[in-house]
Amino acid sequence: MTNPEDLKKLEQKIAMGMSKHILVYGVLLWGIPTAIFYAAITPLFTGKGFIEALSFSLWAFPLGGIFYGLYSWLKTKNLLEKAKS
């Protein structure tokens, strides 16, 4: 990641702050789409209905997205530190 464009993208992600990064990249961009995808395919493989699967997934996956967002934040921060050194 020595490309100046990549370095700028990493700096922008870090500049948004940890809590906003977790909300955007973890909850909104990972948790919600994953919840909807899970709810859409669950009726195909189980006896659950879409609404039943959605009611579970809309709290479970965004909660997991918090951890994914935190992981993404730490990874981005480490990549930025390595790129600057």
NORCORKA-V972669 format. One line per field, one symbol per residue. phi: phi as a letter, one per 30 degrees, with the letter a starting at -180 (. if undefined). A space follows every 50 residues. Layout:
phi=???
//
This chain:
phi=.cdeddddddddddddjdddddddddddccddddddddddceddcbdddd ddddddddcdddddddddddddddddddddddddc
//
